[in-house]
């Protein structure tokens, strides 16, 4: 039997995040059906990692959730300042944890503010492993089944 994890991403991305990154993120969230040509498929990412389970097979209370929207963060003298609000909560099997770093690498250079970016935990446990974004990268974390 596979171990299962709750994986959560909760961060803001800069408004100028490149189109190729946004396309890959939308595919991972299940918002676009077509595999992005810029995504490196040599890593074996053959399925979206953050798309909610359409068959209600999530083992998380409330199920899987995915949201990406452009929001106004503040009003300035030159107009509105926007950022992309990302929230995803997904039930992952242990094999999917191999790809967590790929998602962190995709997002980290475009995170708008340093700090909390999400977490993961064994769904039967209470200990969280938090990932923190800072200076275009993320703090090192130990990932089960990771590389």
C-alpha positions as CSV (number, residue, x, y, z in Angstrom):
1,X,0.0,0.0,0.0
2,X,1.3,3.5,-0.9
3,X,1.9,6.2,1.6
4,X,-0.2,9.3,1.0
5,X,0.5,12.9,1.5
6,X,-1.4,16.2,1.7
7,X,0.5,18.7,-0.5
8,X,-0.4,22.4,-0.2
9,X,0.9,25.3,-2.2
10,X,-0.1,28.8,-1.0
11,X,1.8,31.7,-2.4
12,X,1.6,34.7,-4.7
13,X,3.5,34.9,-8.0
14,X,4.6,38.1,-9.5
15,X,2.4,39.6,-12.2
16,X,5.3,39.3,-14.7
17,X,5.7,35.6,-14.3
18,X,6.6,34.3,-17.8
19,X,3.9,32.9,-20.0
20,X,5.7,29.5,-20.2
21,X,5.6,29.1,-16.4
22,X,1.9,30.1,-16.2
23,X,1.1,27.6,-19.0
24,X,2.9,24.8,-17.1
25,X,1.2,25.8,-13.9
26,X,-2.3,25.9,-15.5
27,X,-1.6,22.4,-16.9
28,X,-0.6,21.1,-13.5
29,X,-3.7,22.6,-11.9
30,X,-5.9,20.9,-14.6
31,X,-7.0,24.2,-16.1
32,X,-5.4,23.4,-19.5
33,X,-5.7,20.0,-21.1
34,X,-2.8,20.2,-23.5
35,X,0.6,19.2,-22.3
36,X,2.8,22.4,-22.4
37,X,5.6,22.2,-25.0
38,X,8.0,24.1,-22.7
39,X,7.6,21.6,-19.9
40,X,10.5,19.1,-19.6
41,X,8.8,15.8,-20.0
42,X,12.1,13.9,-19.6
43,X,11.5,13.9,-15.9
44,X,8.4,11.8,-16.4
45,X,5.8,14.4,-15.5
46,X,3.1,12.8,-17.6
47,X,0.1,13.9,-15.5
48,X,-0.9,17.2,-13.8
49,X,0.3,17.2,-10.2
50,X,-2.1,19.7,-8.7
51,X,-5.3,19.0,-10.6
52,X,-8.2,18.1,-8.3
53,X,-9.3,14.5,-8.5
54,X,-12.5,14.4,-10.6
55,X,-13.5,11.0,-9.2
56,X,-13.7,12.2,-5.5
57,X,-11.0,9.8,-4.5
58,X,-9.2,12.3,-2.3
59,X,-8.5,11.1,1.2
60,X,-8.5,14.6,2.5
61,X,-11.5,16.1,4.2
62,X,-13.0,18.6,1.8
63,X,-11.2,17.0,-1.1
64,X,-8.6,18.4,-3.5
65,X,-8.7,22.2,-4.3
66,X,-7.0,24.2,-7.0
67,X,-7.2,28.0,-7.6
68,X,-5.1,30.4,-9.6
69,X,-6.3,33.9,-10.1
70,X,-4.9,37.3,-10.8
71,X,-5.7,39.7,-7.9
72,X,-5.1,43.3,-7.0
73,X,-2.6,43.5,-4.2
74,X,-2.5,47.2,-3.7
75,X,-3.4,50.5,-5.2
76,X,-0.5,52.8,-6.0
77,X,-0.3,56.3,-7.4
78,X,0.5,54.7,-10.8
79,X,-2.4,52.3,-10.6
80,X,-3.2,48.8,-9.4
81,X,-0.5,46.3,-8.6
82,X,-1.4,42.7,-9.4
83,X,-0.1,39.3,-8.4
84,X,-1.1,35.7,-9.2
85,X,-2.7,34.0,-6.2
86,X,-2.0,30.3,-6.1
87,X,-3.7,27.9,-3.8
88,X,-3.7,24.1,-4.3
89,X,-4.3,21.3,-1.9
90,X,-3.9,17.8,-3.2
91,X,-3.8,14.2,-2.0
92,X,-0.6,12.7,-3.5
93,X,0.7,9.1,-3.5
94,X,4.3,8.6,-2.5
95,X,5.5,8.2,-6.1
96,X,4.3,11.8,-6.9
97,X,6.6,13.2,-4.2
98,X,9.5,12.6,-6.7
99,X,8.2,15.6,-8.6
100,X,7.7,18.1,-5.7
101,X,11.1,19.7,-6.3
102,X,10.2,20.2,-10.0
103,X,7.2,22.3,-8.9
104,X,9.2,24.2,-6.3
105,X,11.9,24.9,-9.0
106,X,9.2,26.1,-11.4
107,X,7.6,28.5,-8.9
108,X,10.5,29.8,-6.7
109,X,12.0,32.3,-9.1
110,X,8.6,34.0,-9.5
111,X,7.3,34.1,-6.0
112,X,6.3,37.7,-5.1
113,X,7.2,37.7,-1.4
114,X,9.6,35.6,0.7
115,X,8.2,33.3,3.3
116,X,5.7,30.4,3.6
117,X,4.9,28.8,0.3
118,X,3.1,25.7,1.4
119,X,3.7,22.3,3.1
120,X,3.3,18.6,2.9
121,X,2.4,16.0,5.5
122,X,1.7,12.3,5.7
123,X,-2.1,12.2,5.7
124,X,-2.0,10.0,8.8
125,X,0.4,12.3,10.7
126,X,0.5,15.7,12.2
127,X,4.0,16.8,11.5
128,X,4.3,19.4,8.6
129,X,7.2,19.9,6.4
130,X,7.0,23.6,5.4
131,X,8.6,25.0,2.2
132,X,9.7,28.5,2.4
133,X,10.6,30.7,-0.7
134,X,13.4,33.2,-0.5
135,X,15.5,35.0,-3.1
136,X,14.3,33.1,-6.1
137,X,14.7,29.7,-4.5
138,X,13.4,27.7,-1.6
139,X,14.9,26.5,1.7
140,X,16.2,22.9,1.5
141,X,13.7,20.3,2.6
142,X,13.8,16.5,3.0
143,X,11.2,14.9,0.8
144,X,10.1,11.3,1.3
145,X,10.7,9.2,-1.7
146,X,12.5,12.3,-3.1
147,X,15.8,12.5,-4.9
